[in-house]
Amino acid sequence: MRADTYLLTSVITACILFSHSVHADDKELRKQRAAAQQEQRVQIKARSELIRDAKRSFKEFAREIDNENRGRIAELETEFNLTQVDLRAAHEARVALAEADHQKKLMDLFMDPSGGKFDEQKLQQMEADFKKHSDDLFALKKQSAEEVHQATIKHIVNKNEIYDEADQRILEEASTLGLTGEYSPILITPIGGALTKQEERLNEKEKENVIKLKQANLKLLSRYRNGKELRGWEIQNIEEDFKILWEENAKLHELDSQQMLYNNLLMGAFQGNAFNQQEFSEKIAENNKKKSLITIEYKKIRDKNRIMRSKTKKEILSK
């Protein structure tokens, strides 16, 4: 009986001692885990402060570069504006002379010095002569417009060279400040053999956070990373717009040229001749209809281009 009592007492004592030991171990693990979580918070806060300071320095540097280049851009703008004035003045002078010559030839066509009867053959010859004079004037206007257009493209390219150089310097500064690389997640390491559920959630949140940090930096640097591509694409748009404009102008010119001839005929330039005014009135009405359709067609082209370009611009800047 005494032996049994002694054995039972020994077992109870051992259990109590083991329980105290386990409790002490659990307390130590909780203490270590709390310290690890606190260390994670401290490191994350320190990283946030570094990134904030880096972004502040980056923006200040970018502003300095922009201010530095503002004077260079202003000089280019002044030089281009002066060139543009010269080109337009020369263009207006050439067109004025050509238009005066065109008007003289137009009057010659309608003077009919031979006194011959107005007939279909004479009308066809008159239309051919009038079209040639009108086409020559249109070609001159287009040539002058192309000269201004090419000067504009050259000016934009010259400005873009300054912007490209600035973007490169700004991106190099961003790299020096650590804004172009990846951020390693600050993770809690397992204590006691495994992570707790809370530690797993904290680590997952940190992994998501470093992805967001990178995305924020990409957005900050987008203007400078994609600037060259965007500016090149904008030049292509200007070239395309010029081509579309003069395609439309050419179609309208063809109709305007015919209508000018018909208007002169209807104004009584051939009084005393057999002349079907109804026929030419119908031709003028048909020309007006065609001109309206051309205007609608090219408005649709421009509207679609505007929509697609807005989409493309967003895509370029989001790279």
Order of alpha helices (4+ residues) and beta strands (2+ residues): alpha-alpha-alpha-alpha-alpha
